[in-house]
Amino acid sequence: MTDITVKLDINGDPAVTCEPPAFSASRGNQQVKWKPGGSQKFTFSSLTGLTDPPFSLPPNVTSNEVTVQDNDTGSGVYGYTIDVVSDANGQTYSTLGSQGTDPVPCIKNN
C-alpha cells in the first residue's frame, strides 16, 4: 500500500496539497491511499479525475481516508482533484490542479 498525505491550509493557495505532489507508482496492482496530515483538521469529500482503467472506480472515500486500486500495466500520468471539508468552518476546499504533461497533483504510472 502506498500513502499520499493530504494537508489543508485554508489560507493557502491552493488550500489543499498532496505530498508527494507527483506520486510515482511501480508496475503491478497496488492500493493507493490518501490520508490526512498537517495541523488543520478535515474530512475527505471526494476524489475525481482518475480513469478506469488503470484505476478501479469509484474510489473508496471515507471521512478519514481515500483508497483506489491502481493496476499499473503501462506508463501514464493521471491528474486528480481531492475535495475536503474543514472541521473548523465547514467549507469545502480542493487541490488546484495544474495543466500540462505533468499535472499536480498526479499519479505517474511507470
GIJO-V611100 format. One record per backbone hydrogen bond with DSSP energy under -1.0 kcal/mol. NH is the residue of the N-H (numbers start at 1). CO is the residue of the C=O. If there is no record, write none. Layout:
nh->[NH/NH]
co->[CO/CO]
This chain:
nh->[2/4/5/6/7/9/12/16/17/19/23/25/28/30/32/33/34/35/37/43/44/45/46/48/55/56/60/62/66/67/68/70/71/72/72/76/78/80/81/83/84/85/86/87/90/93/95/98/106/107/108/109/110]
co->[31/33/19/35/17/15/9/94/7/5/106/108/72/70/68/2/66/4/6/85/63/83/83/81/51/69/67/65/34/60/32/30/54/28/70/109/107/105/48/46/93/43/91/41/86/84/82/104/21/78/23/76/25]
